[in-house]
Amino acid sequence: MARAEMTKAQIAVHRSVADELVGKLQALGCCEFTGECVGEADSAAMARLRARQRQIDELLSDVRFTVRLLEPFETNKSSSFARMLGNVPTIGLSELEARTDEEKFRAFVADLREKERKSTEIRAEISRLKGLLAQSMLLGSIKYPLEFFTAGTEFVGGAVYSVSKASADAFISKVVSELGDLAEYQKLPENDKDTVSTFAILFRKSDFEKVQAAAAEFSAGRIDVPKDFVLTAEEERSRLTAGIEKAEKEEALLCAEISSMADEGLEMARYYGDYWGILSDRIGSMISGIPTEDVFIWTFWIPKEYLEKVTRALKPYEELTEASLIEPDEDEVPPTLLKNPGWSSSMEPLTLMYGTPTYGGTDPTSLMAPFFFLFLGMCFGDAGYGLLLSGVFGYFLVRHQLNPVLRKFFVMLTIGMLCSVVVGAVTGSWFGDSVTAFPFMRPLAPLAGAMQFLDPMNDPMTLLTISLGLGFVQVIFGLIIAFRSSWKNGDYVGALADNGGWILFLCGLLLTGLSASGKIGGPVGHLSKYIAIAGALVLVATQGRTKKNIAGKLFSGIMSLYNVTGYLGDVLSYSRLLALGLGSAAVGMVINLLAKLVAGTPYVGVLLAVLIFVLGHLFSIAVNLLGAFIHSLRLQYVEFFGKFYDANGRDFAPLRNVTTFARLSEEKQ
């Protein structure tokens, strides 16, 4: 169901045309090389391919380095949003190959790396000099040359100590008493907030131990002076400042040189990188085969519908190739390729976001699409919002060459917004209650009233009933899909017991409730309780079938009926359709009310009203669109998929020409 049928093929090709043939298969984009074959380690053909792949990996690494380094300096920079919308240059593969100059790029990158290395070294030097400058500021009031506190002279040394203010006088008295006239000290300036006093002390080197003993006695800490310092602190500051200015000029010059290389380098890196990326994928697929000196043998998965295209691609090489279809291994599971009609294919990214369907299992894309579109429209629930957004998304679809996934996403939102137009028209919501709130729009009220059939603000129970009814329908539909899947796979007991029993029981309970409330009567109402009883008996008789004794089977069967609360909870979850729809309408009405309240303000009232209306509704659109999308998707993932969906498949990943910075033109290839 909505899934491409896969087949497995094997091809032997002479190495003289191997690269050319793989290039054609890559352009077709329909062959997934399995990589299950391992070539001989000493094969010369394999060694050449691996060596070339290592070269390309190095080039791609250079491409990433170049783009990372030069992008901040790009002059004609296109925005990420523009690239996302597909505003990228178009080029043919042959032209892309012809433009690629490996030798030129390697020389360019070598020069760029050298400049980047020098720039890094200069930045490190600037950082070091600034650190020294900060330290020189701390030592700025020392009147002695700082050389005394680093290397000293032959006989004289020095040290800088900090000691608590309470011990400062005693500490310096101790030093003077120990060294007498052979010591000289300077107390550095301090302020009232300082808790320590700092002293610069000069002494004979032979008295260093006495000074250390005095420092230890009063817990004085020694402040290290950088070994680079020789002159006075003031002179060192001047020297360091000049060094920093010189280094910054050198860095600015290098930065300017790198900046001047940006446009040329980025153009090379992007175009060359796209080509080398294609080449890397191609060689990786070639390596997946069994190589000999003359022949490569490859195995790949291919959708059956593409067999004819592959056959035509092989025809020019029929004398140098031999291809055949082979049977998959017994436990081998083919990859999954989704194939849905155009109207529902836009939902495929949402299906894959949850998980890839198991090959041979059920693809839920087309099955959930009508429900999702309807639920998205009900949650958003405003015709004005829907018209505005469907126009915006439609514009992007028409005017821009979006990538396939983004295009599907925009198509999905456009359909959902059109559903919102229908729901909004039925419920009378046009930018909230704008049609009746503003006098100049009241001529449209008869037209809006003619399309309105529900008034959720005054009659929410009707919409709640519709929401829960849709929920019940989708839950039962999920059980029917599970029933069909089990029956198709030969699990007849599971289909009848696990799914058929619940379908009977839940439908019987619903009909019984409708009959009791007088909603239905006649034969259907009379039979409803018997349908529920039949479903309950099936469940009691079968849900304990894995137990070993009669008592266990009976107990498990009876207890299984308690699971009806889970189904009830699933159906009640659909009440969010009402809540979100009412929320969207209520927010719109509040915005309109605020706009009306400020409209009477003298001079600026109309301007404020327009501002509140526009900004308020834009905010409402953003918030409600996000909530509508998330909650509509949650109903599919949790309440619907859980009934039948097996998402243990593997995506079909064919070899194809994948580019990042340019779009390949089929006309030019």
TORTIVO-548459 format. One line per field, with one value per residue (C-alpha): residue number from 1; residue in three letters; x, y, z. Coordinates in steps of 0.02 Angstrom, whole numbers, plus 32768, in hexadecimal, padded with zeros to 4 digits. Example, Ala and Ser with C-alpha at 12.3 -4.5 7.8 and 13.67 -1.06 7.14 Angstrom:
i c(1,2) $
aa c(ala,ser) $
xx c(8267,82AC) $
yy c(7F1F,7FCB) $
zz c(8186,8165) $
//
This chain:
i c(1,2,3,4,5,6,7,8,9,10,11,12,13,14,15,16,17,18,19,20,21,22,23,24,25,26,27,28,29,30,31,32,33,34,35,36,37,38,39,40,41,42,43,44,45,46,47,48,49,50,51,52,53,54,55,56,57,58,59,60,61,62,63,64,65,66,67,68,69,70,71,72,73,74,75,76,77,78,79,80,81,82,83,84,85,86,87,88,89,90,91,92,93,94,95,96,97,98,99,100,101,102,103,104,105,106,107,108,109,110,111,112,113,114,115,116,117,118,119,120,121,122,123,124,125,126,127,128,129,130,131,132,133,134,135,136,137,138,139,140,141,142,143,144,145,146,147,148,149,150,151,152,153,154,155,156,157,158,159,160,161,162,163,164,165,166,167,168,169,170,171,172,173,174,175,176,177,178,179,180,181,182,183,184,185,186,187,188,189,190,191,192,193,194,195,196,197,198,199,200,201,202,203,204,205,206,207,208,209,210,211,212,213,214,215,216,217,218,219,220,221,222,223,224,225,226,227,228,229,230,231,232,233,234,235,236,237,238,239,240,241,242,243,244,245,246,247,248,249,250,251,252,253,254,255,256,257,258,259,260,261,262,263,264,265,266,267,268,269,270,271,272,273,274,275,276,277,278,279,280,281,282,283,284,285,286,287,288,289,290,291,292,293,294,295,296,297,298,299,300,301,302,303,304,305,306,307,308,309,310,311,312,313,314,315,316,317,318,319,320,321,322,323,324,325,326,327,328,329,330,331,332,333,334,335,336,337,338,339,340,341,342,343,344,345,346,347,348,349,350,351,352,353,354,355,356,357,358,359,360,361,362,363,364,365,366,367,368,369,370,371,372,373,374,375,376,377,378,379,380,381,382,383,384,385,386,387,388,389,390,391,392,393,394,395,396,397,398,399,400,401,402,403,404,405,406,407,408,409,410,411,412,413,414,415,416,417,418,419,420,421,422,423,424,425,426,427,428,429,430,431,432,433,434,435,436,437,438,439,440,441,442,443,444,445,446,447,448,449,450,451,452,453,454,455,456,457,458,459,460,461,462,463,464,465,466,467,468,469,470,471,472,473,474,475,476,477,478,479,480,481,482,483,484,485,486,487,488,489,490,491,492,493,494,495,496,497,498,499,500,501,502,503,504,505,506,507,508,509,510,511,512,513,514,515,516,517,518,519,520,521,522,523,524,525,526,527,528,529,530,531,532,533,534,535,536,537,538,539,540,541,542,543,544,545,546,547,548,549,550,551,552,553,554,555,556,557,558,559,560,561,562,563,564,565,566,567,568,569,570,571,572,573,574,575,576,577,578,579,580,581,582,583,584,585,586,587,588,589,590,591,592,593,594,595,596,597,598,599,600,601,602,603,604,605,606,607,608,609,610,611,612,613,614,615,616,617,618,619,620,621,622,623,624,625,626,627,628,629,630,631,632,633,634,635,636,637,638,639,640,641,642,643,644,645,646,647,648,649,650,651,652,653,654,655,656,657,658,659,660,661,662,663,664,665,666,667,668,669) $
aa c(met,ala,arg,ala,glu,met,thr,lys,ala,gln,ile,ala,val,his,arg,ser,val,ala,asp,glu,leu,val,gly,lys,leu,gln,ala,leu,gly,cys,cys,glu,phe,thr,gly,glu,cys,val,gly,glu,ala,asp,ser,ala,ala,met,ala,arg,leu,arg,ala,arg,gln,arg,gln,ile,asp,glu,leu,leu,ser,asp,val,arg,phe,thr,val,arg,leu,leu,glu,pro,phe,glu,thr,asn,lys,ser,ser,ser,phe,ala,arg,met,leu,gly,asn,val,pro,thr,ile,gly,leu,ser,glu,leu,glu,ala,arg,thr,asp,glu,glu,lys,phe,arg,ala,phe,val,ala,asp,leu,arg,glu,lys,glu,arg,lys,ser,thr,glu,ile,arg,ala,glu,ile,ser,arg,leu,lys,gly,leu,leu,ala,gln,ser,met,leu,leu,gly,ser,ile,lys,tyr,pro,leu,glu,phe,phe,thr,ala,gly,thr,glu,phe,val,gly,gly,ala,val,tyr,ser,val,ser,lys,ala,ser,ala,asp,ala,phe,ile,ser,lys,val,val,ser,glu,leu,gly,asp,leu,ala,glu,tyr,gln,lys,leu,pro,glu,asn,asp,lys,asp,thr,val,ser,thr,phe,ala,ile,leu,phe,arg,lys,ser,asp,phe,glu,lys,val,gln,ala,ala,ala,ala,glu,phe,ser,ala,gly,arg,ile,asp,val,pro,lys,asp,phe,val,leu,thr,ala,glu,glu,glu,arg,ser,arg,leu,thr,ala,gly,ile,glu,lys,ala,glu,lys,glu,glu,ala,leu,leu,cys,ala,glu,ile,ser,ser,met,ala,asp,glu,gly,leu,glu,met,ala,arg,tyr,tyr,gly,asp,tyr,trp,gly,ile,leu,ser,asp,arg,ile,gly,ser,met,ile,ser,gly,ile,pro,thr,glu,asp,val,phe,ile,trp,thr,phe,trp,ile,pro,lys,glu,tyr,leu,glu,lys,val,thr,arg,ala,leu,lys,pro,tyr,glu,glu,leu,thr,glu,ala,ser,leu,ile,glu,pro,asp,glu,asp,glu,val,pro,pro,thr,leu,leu,lys,asn,pro,gly,trp,ser,ser,ser,met,glu,pro,leu,thr,leu,met,tyr,gly,thr,pro,thr,tyr,gly,gly,thr,asp,pro,thr,ser,leu,met,ala,pro,phe,phe,phe,leu,phe,leu,gly,met,cys,phe,gly,asp,ala,gly,tyr,gly,leu,leu,leu,ser,gly,val,phe,gly,tyr,phe,leu,val,arg,his,gln,leu,asn,pro,val,leu,arg,lys,phe,phe,val,met,leu,thr,ile,gly,met,leu,cys,ser,val,val,val,gly,ala,val,thr,gly,ser,trp,phe,gly,asp,ser,val,thr,ala,phe,pro,phe,met,arg,pro,leu,ala,pro,leu,ala,gly,ala,met,gln,phe,leu,asp,pro,met,asn,asp,pro,met,thr,leu,leu,thr,ile,ser,leu,gly,leu,gly,phe,val,gln,val,ile,phe,gly,leu,ile,ile,ala,phe,arg,ser,ser,trp,lys,asn,gly,asp,tyr,val,gly,ala,leu,ala,asp,asn,gly,gly,trp,ile,leu,phe,leu,cys,gly,leu,leu,leu,thr,gly,leu,ser,ala,ser,gly,lys,ile,gly,gly,pro,val,gly,his,leu,ser,lys,tyr,ile,ala,ile,ala,gly,ala,leu,val,leu,val,ala,thr,gln,gly,arg,thr,lys,lys,asn,ile,ala,gly,lys,leu,phe,ser,gly,ile,met,ser,leu,tyr,asn,val,thr,gly,tyr,leu,gly,asp,val,leu,ser,tyr,ser,arg,leu,leu,ala,leu,gly,leu,gly,ser,ala,ala,val,gly,met,val,ile,asn,leu,leu,ala,lys,leu,val,ala,gly,thr,pro,tyr,val,gly,val,leu,leu,ala,val,leu,ile,phe,val,leu,gly,his,leu,phe,ser,ile,ala,val,asn,leu,leu,gly,ala,phe,ile,his,ser,leu,arg,leu,gln,tyr,val,glu,phe,phe,gly,lys,phe,tyr,asp,ala,asn,gly,arg,asp,phe,ala,pro,leu,arg,asn,val,thr,thr,phe,ala,arg,leu,ser,glu,glu,lys,gln) $
xx c(8000,804F,80F8,816F,8193,824C,82B8,836E,83E9,849D,850E,85BE,8616,86C1,872C,874B,8696,8671,8680,861B,8590,8584,8579,84E1,848F,84B4,845D,83C4,83C2,8365,83E9,8418,84BE,84B8,856E,8561,85F5,86A5,8731,87D8,8851,88E0,887A,88D4,882D,87EB,888C,8880,87CC,87F1,8885,8818,8791,8810,8846,8793,8772,8809,87C5,871A,876E,87C3,871A,86CD,8763,8757,869C,86A9,8738,86FC,863F,8648,86A5,862F,85F7,8563,851D,8475,840A,83ED,8333,8351,83B9,8331,82B4,8323,8373,8416,8472,8449,84D3,84E7,854E,85C5,85DE,85FB,867F,86D3,86DF,8732,87ED,883A,88EA,88B0,8845,88D0,8945,88BD,8899,8954,8964,88C5,88FD,89A5,894E,88D7,8969,89C3,8922,890A,89BC,89A6,8903,8959,89E6,8969,8912,89BA,89EC,8944,8957,8A03,89BD,8937,89BD,8A28,8993,898F,8A49,8A3D,8A6C,8B0F,8B9C,8C27,8C53,8BF0,8C8E,8CB5,8C18,8C3A,8CF1,8D3C,8DF3,8E8B,8E6E,8DC2,8D18,8C67,8BB8,8B07,8A9C,89E8,89B8,891A,890B,8909,89B3,8A01,8A61,8A9E,8AD5,8B3C,8B86,8BBC,8C10,8C6B,8CA3,8CE5,8D3D,8D60,8DA5,8DC2,8D09,8C9F,8BE4,8B55,8AA1,8A30,8997,88F4,8843,87CE,8776,8818,882D,88E7,8981,8A05,8ABF,8B4E,8BEB,8CA2,8D23,8DC6,8DAF,8E06,8D78,8CED,8CCB,8CB6,8C36,8BDB,8BD8,8B8C,8B0B,8ADC,8ACB,8A4B,89F9,8A32,8A17,8A99,8A60,8ABA,8B03,8B0A,8BBA,8BA1,8BA3,8C4C,8C28,8BBE,8B03,8AE1,8B63,8B20,8A70,8AAF,8B0E,8A7A,8A00,8A70,8A81,89C5,89A7,8A27,89DE,892D,8964,89B3,8914,88A8,8918,8908,884E,8840,88A3,8833,8799,87D4,87DD,872C,86C2,8739,875A,86A3,8673,86F9,86D2,8617,861B,86B1,866B,85C7,8625,869B,8607,85B5,865A,8673,85C6,85EA,8691,8644,85C3,8649,86AD,8613,8628,869B,872E,87AA,882E,87B1,8700,8693,85FC,8576,84D3,844A,8392,8326,826A,821C,81D4,8285,82C5,82A3,8306,8399,8391,839B,842F,8489,8465,84FD,856C,851A,85BC,861A,8593,8527,848F,840F,8386,83A8,8340,835C,839B,8316,8324,834D,82D1,82CF,82D5,8234,820B,8165,80FA,8059,7FE1,800B,7F85,7FC7,8080,8098,807B,810F,818C,8116,810A,81C7,81DD,817F,81D9,81F0,816A,81A7,81B5,8119,80BB,803E,806D,7FFB,801C,7F80,7F19,7F3B,7F41,7E83,7E78,7F12,7EDA,7E2C,7E6F,7EED,7E5F,7DF1,7E7B,7EAB,7DF5,7DF9,7DCF,7E2D,7ECA,7EB9,7EA7,7F3D,7FB1,7F7A,7FA5,8050,807C,8038,80A7,8142,8110,80F9,8188,8214,8269,825C,82B7,8244,8228,8203,8190,812C,8123,80E0,8062,8026,8010,7FB8,7F38,7F21,7F04,7E82,7E2A,7E33,7DDA,7D4C,7D40,7D4B,7CC2,7C52,7C6F,7C6A,7D1C,7D6E,7E01,7D9C,7CF7,7D3A,7CA3,7C2C,7CA7,7CD5,7C4E,7CA8,7CA7,7BF0,7BB8,7C11,7BAD,7B1E,7B99,7BF8,7B53,7B1B,7BB5,7BA9,7B57,7BA5,7BBF,7C40,7C47,7B8D,7B79,7C1D,7BCB,7BA3,7C59,7C90,7C1D,7C65,7D17,7CF7,7C9B,7D2F,7DA1,7D37,7D38,7DF6,7E11,7D9E,7DF3,7E9B,7E57,7E13,7EBF,7F0E,7E89,7EB0,7F6C,7F60,7EE9,7F5B,7FF0,7F8F,7F6F,7EB5,7E9E,7EF8,7E92,7DEC,7E18,7E86,7E39,7D90,7D5A,7D82,7D2D,7C8D,7C96,7CB9,7C39,7BB9,7BD9,7BC6,7B24,7AE2,7B06,7AB3,7A1D,7A0E,7A13,798D,79FE,79DC,7955,7909,7967,7A11,79EB,79A5,7A3D,7ABF,7ACB,7ADD,7B6C,7BC3,7BA6,7BE9,7C86,7C9D,7C8A,7D0C,7D87,7D68,7D7C,7E1C,7E83,7EC5,7EEF,7FA9,7F89,7FA0,7F06,7E4D,7E46,7ED5,7E86,7DDF,7E29,7E95,7E03,7D92,7E1B,7E3A,7D91,7DDF,7E43,7DA4,7DDA,7E74,7E09,7D97,7E2F,7E66,7DBD,7DB7,7E61,7E08,7DAF,7E4B,7E02,7D7A,7DEE,7E6C,7DE6,7D8E,7E35,7E60,7DB6,7DBB,7E68,7E2E,7D95,7DFF,7E76,7DE2,7D98,7E3B,7E46,7D95,7DB9,7E4E,7E00,7DA6,7E46,7E5C,7EDD,7F34,7EA0,7E92,7F4D,7F52,7EBC,7F0E,7FB1,7F5A,7EF4,7F8A,8008,7F86,7F49,7FFB,8022,7F82,7FAE,805D,8023,7F88,7FDE,8063,7FE2,7F71,8001,8047,7FA0,7F60,8001,7FF7,7F4C,7F98,8035,7FE5,7F2E,7F35,7FE0,7FE0,7F53,7FAD,8050,80F3,817F,8218,8248,82E2,82E1,8310,83B4,83E7,8487,845C,84A7,8496,84CE,84D0,84FB,84B9,8428,8451,83F9,83BA,83B8,8472,84A9) $
yy c(8000,80A3,8051,802C,7F74,7F50,7ED3,7EA4,7EA5,7E77,7EB8,7E8C,7F16,7F28,7FA6,800A,8049,8034,80EB,8126,80A9,80D1,8188,8162,80FC,818A,8204,8192,8191,80EB,806B,804E,7FF2,7F76,7F7B,7EC7,7E8F,7EA8,7EB6,7E61,7EC3,7EB0,7EDB,7F61,7FA4,7FB3,8004,8088,80AE,80BB,812E,819E,81A1,81D8,8265,829D,8294,8307,837E,837F,83A5,8439,846F,8470,84D1,8552,856C,857B,85F8,8664,866C,86FD,8764,8740,87E0,879F,8735,86E2,86C2,8614,8630,8654,85B5,8554,8594,8551,85F4,85A0,859F,851B,84BE,841E,838E,8391,844C,8431,83AE,841F,84AF,8447,8468,83FC,8441,84F5,84D2,8479,850E,8586,8525,8516,85D3,85EB,8573,85CD,8675,862A,85DF,8685,86DB,865D,8676,8734,8727,86B9,8739,87C7,8765,8746,87FD,8837,87C0,8809,88B8,8892,8852,88ED,8956,88FB,891F,89CE,8A30,89D2,8A50,89CF,8979,88D8,8878,8878,880E,8791,8765,87EA,881D,87BD,87F1,8843,87F0,8826,87E6,8829,87F0,880C,87FE,8823,88D9,88A5,8851,88CB,8936,88A0,8849,88DB,88F7,8842,8854,88F2,88A7,880C,8867,8913,8992,8909,890A,898B,8983,89E2,89D8,89DA,8A4C,8A04,8A3D,8A28,8991,892D,88A5,888D,88FA,88DD,88FA,88F7,88C5,88C8,8861,8805,875F,870D,874D,8701,8676,86F7,8755,86B3,8686,872F,871A,866E,86AF,8732,86C9,8743,8709,8726,8777,8731,87AD,876F,8744,87AE,884B,88A3,895E,89C4,89A2,8A42,8A18,8967,89AA,8A16,8984,890E,898E,89AA,88ED,88D6,8961,8917,8867,88A8,8901,885F,8800,8883,8875,87B6,87C3,8838,87BD,872D,8799,87C0,8705,86E3,86F2,868F,860C,85F2,85DF,855B,8502,84F9,84C1,844E,840A,83DA,837E,8326,82F5,82A2,824D,8211,81BF,816F,8125,80EA,8088,8040,8006,7FAA,7F28,7E94,7ED0,7E6D,7EB4,7EBC,7EB1,7F00,7EA2,7F0E,7EE3,7F63,7F7C,7FCC,7FF4,7F84,801A,8056,7FB3,7FEE,808F,802E,7FB4,8045,808D,7FE6,7FCA,802A,7FBD,7F14,7EC9,7EFC,7ED8,7E4A,7E70,7E00,7E06,7DA0,7D64,7DBA,7D53,7CFE,7D76,7E0F,7EA1,7F18,7FD4,8038,80BB,8115,812F,8190,81F4,82AA,82EA,8282,8275,831A,82B8,8243,82AD,82A1,81E5,81D3,8248,81C7,8133,80D9,8056,7FA3,7F5E,7EF6,7F52,7FDF,808D,8103,819E,819E,8153,81E0,826F,8297,8294,8300,8383,838B,8392,841A,847F,8465,8493,852F,8550,85FE,8621,86C7,867A,85E7,8657,86C0,862D,85C5,865C,866E,85B6,85AE,8641,85E7,854A,85A8,8624,85BB,8518,84CA,842B,8392,8381,843A,843B,83AA,8404,84A3,8440,83EB,8493,84DD,8450,845F,851B,84FF,8489,8513,8587,850A,84ED,85A8,85CE,8548,8589,8642,866E,86F0,873C,8719,8777,87FF,87F6,882C,888B,8918,8980,898F,88D0,88B4,88B2,880A,87C6,877D,871E,86DD,86B0,864E,85DE,85C7,852A,851E,859C,854D,85E3,85D1,8517,84C1,8418,83FD,8416,83A9,831F,832F,832A,828F,823E,8259,8214,8176,8161,816F,80F7,8075,8094,8070,7FCB,7F9E,7FBE,7F4F,7ECA,7ECF,7ECA,7E32,7DD8,7DFB,7DB3,7D14,7D3A,7D19,7CF9,7D9A,7DFC,7DBB,7DB6,7E4E,7EC4,7E7F,7E67,7F1A,7F5E,7F01,7F2F,7FE9,7FFE,7FA0,8011,80AD,8070,803D,80E9,813E,80CB,80F0,81AB,819D,81CE,812D,80AC,8020,7F7F,7FD1,800D,7F62,7F06,7F7D,7F28,7E7E,7EC2,7F00,7E5A,7DFA,7E65,7E4E,7D91,7D8B,7DED,7D86,7CE6,7D16,7D97,7D17,7C96,7C99,7C60,7BA9,7B81,7BA5,7C17,7C82,7C8D,7CC1,7D3F,7D90,7D98,7DED,7E67,7E95,7EED,7F6F,7FAB,7FFF,8092,80A5,80B3,812C,8196,8192,81D1,8258,8296,82D5,8358,83C0,83E2,8446,8498,84D5,850E,8572,85B7,85F8,864C,8694,86E0,8730,877A,87C3,8814,8861,88A0,88F4,8945,8989,89CD,8A35,8A6A,8AFC,8B48,8BF7,8C0E,8B66,8AF3,8AAD,8A94,8A38,89CE,899B,8975,8909,88B0,8887,8859,8801,8792,876E,8734,86CD,867C,864C,8603,85AB,8563,8515,84CE,8490,8437,83E5,83A9,836B,830A,82C8,827C,821C,81E3,81B1,8188,8148,80FD,809B,802D,7FE2,8035,7FD2,8052,7FE0,7FF7,8041,80D4,80B3,8111,8108,8149,81F3,829A,82FE,83B3,8435,84DC,84C8,8476,83FC,8423,8387,83E6,840A,8360) $
zz c(8000,7FC3,7FC0,7F30,7F0F,7F1D,7EC1,7ED5,7E45,7E29,7DA0,7D67,7D06,7CB8,7D15,7C75,7C78,7D33,7D62,7CCB,7CEC,7DA5,7D75,7D0A,7D94,7E0C,7D97,7D93,7E52,7E62,7E99,7F4E,7F52,7FE0,8015,804A,7FE1,801F,7FA0,7FAB,8018,7F9D,7F02,7E9E,7E5D,7F0E,7F49,7EC1,7EEE,7FA7,7F85,7F19,7F9E,8021,7FAD,7F96,8052,806B,7FE8,8039,80DF,808A,8045,80F4,8137,80AB,80BF,817C,8172,80E1,80F8,8175,80F1,805F,8009,7FA4,802E,8011,80A9,80EF,80D3,801A,8008,8062,7FE2,7F56,7F1E,7EEC,7E44,7DC3,7D68,7D04,7D45,7CB0,7CC7,7D81,7D5A,7CDA,7D56,7DDD,7DE7,7E6F,7E60,7E68,7F00,7F5D,7F40,7F77,8017,803F,8034,8098,8120,812D,8143,81C0,8221,8228,825C,82E7,8324,8323,8383,8403,8410,8426,84AF,8505,84FA,853C,85CF,85F4,85E3,8663,86DA,86BC,86EF,8796,87AE,8766,8803,8825,8811,87FD,875A,8753,8727,87E3,87FF,8775,8757,87CB,87C5,8802,88B7,88C1,88B1,88CF,88F2,88FC,898D,89BF,8A76,8AD8,8B10,8BC5,8BB4,8B3B,8BB9,8C1B,8B7B,8B3B,8BEA,8BED,8B42,8B77,8C1C,8BC4,8B35,8B7E,8B03,8A82,8A51,89F7,89E1,8990,89C8,892F,892C,8970,8995,8A27,89D9,89C9,8A4D,8A2D,8A1F,8999,89AB,892C,898A,8951,89B1,89A1,894C,89E0,8A51,89E8,8A67,8AF3,8A89,8A64,8B1D,8B48,8ABD,8AFD,8BB0,8B7A,8AF0,8A6A,89B8,8933,8891,87FA,877F,86CA,8692,85F5,8660,8669,8664,86D9,86D8,8679,85F5,85E8,85CC,853E,84F2,8500,84B9,8423,840B,8412,8393,831D,832C,8312,8273,8235,8260,8207,816D,816D,8189,80F4,8088,80BF,80A0,7FF0,7FCE,800C,7F6F,7F01,7F87,7FB1,7EFB,7EE3,7F87,7F68,7EB3,7EC9,7F6B,7F17,7E8D,7F05,7F72,7EDC,7EB1,7F63,7F64,7EBC,7EF3,7F96,7F33,7EC0,7F58,7F97,7F0E,7EF5,7E8C,7E28,7DB6,7D26,7D6B,7DF2,7E34,7E88,7EDF,7EF6,7F1D,7E99,7E8D,7E09,7DAD,7D88,7D3E,7C8D,7CA8,7CEF,7C5D,7BE2,7C41,7C35,7B7C,7B37,7BA6,7B87,7B43,7BE1,7C63,7C9F,7D0B,7D5E,7DE0,7E7D,7F0E,7FB6,8047,80AF,8141,80D8,80E0,804B,8068,8063,7FE0,7FFA,7F60,7F7B,7F0E,7EF5,7F6E,7FFF,7FD6,8031,80D2,80B6,811A,81B1,819D,8193,8227,828F,8241,819C,8176,8179,80C9,80AA,8133,812A,80F2,8155,80EB,807E,810A,8183,8104,80FE,81BC,81D3,8155,81A3,8254,8226,81DC,8275,82F1,8290,826B,821D,8168,8163,81AB,8133,8099,80CC,80EF,8059,7FED,8041,8034,7F82,7F53,7F91,7F32,7E8F,7E9A,7EE6,7EB9,7F65,7F91,7F8B,8047,8061,7FCA,8013,80B9,8067,7FFF,809F,80F6,805F,805B,8117,8108,807F,80F6,8178,80FE,80EF,81AB,81CF,8151,819E,824E,821E,824F,81DE,823C,82D8,82CF,825C,81E8,8273,82E1,8268,8214,816D,815C,8187,80D0,80C8,815B,80F2,8086,811D,8171,80DA,80E6,81A3,81E5,8293,831E,8391,8407,8432,840D,8437,8459,83A2,8371,8403,83C6,8316,835C,83C5,8333,82C1,8348,8358,829B,8292,8324,82D3,822B,827C,82C1,8214,81C7,824D,8229,816F,818C,8200,8189,80F5,8154,817C,8233,822A,82E3,8311,8292,82D3,838C,83A9,832B,82F7,83AB,83D9,833C,836A,8422,8408,837D,83E6,847C,8411,83C2,846D,84B2,841D,8430,84EA,84C9,8444,83B5,8356,835F,82FC,82D2,82E4,8393,83C2,837E,83C8,8472,841F,83B5,8453,84AB,8415,8414,84D0,84C1,8437,84A3,853F,84DC,8480,84DE,8558,84D4,84FE,85B1,85DE,8647,8636,86CF,868D,85E1,862A,86A3,861D,85A6,8625,8659,85A3,85A2,8614,857E,8542,85B1,8543,84A7,8502,852D,8477,843D,84C2,8485,83EA,8454,8436,8389,83DF,845D,83DD,8364,83EB,8427,837B,8368,8419,8401,835F,83B5,8442,83C5,8369,840C,843D,8391,83A3,8452,8418,8373,83C8,840E,83C5,833A,834A,8368,82B7,82A9,8351,831F,827B,82D6,8359,82D3,8265,82ED,8357,82CB,8290,8341,8345,829E,82D9,8380,833F,82A5,8312,838B,8300,82A8,8345,838A,82E2,82CC,837F,835B,82C9,8324,83C9,83AD,82F9,82D6,8379,8338,82A3,826F,826D,8253,8252,819C,814B,80D3,801E,8007,7F4F,7F05,7EBD,7E90,7F31,7F36,7FBF,7F70,7EBE,7E63,7DD9,7D35,7CDC,7C38,7C47,7C86) $
//
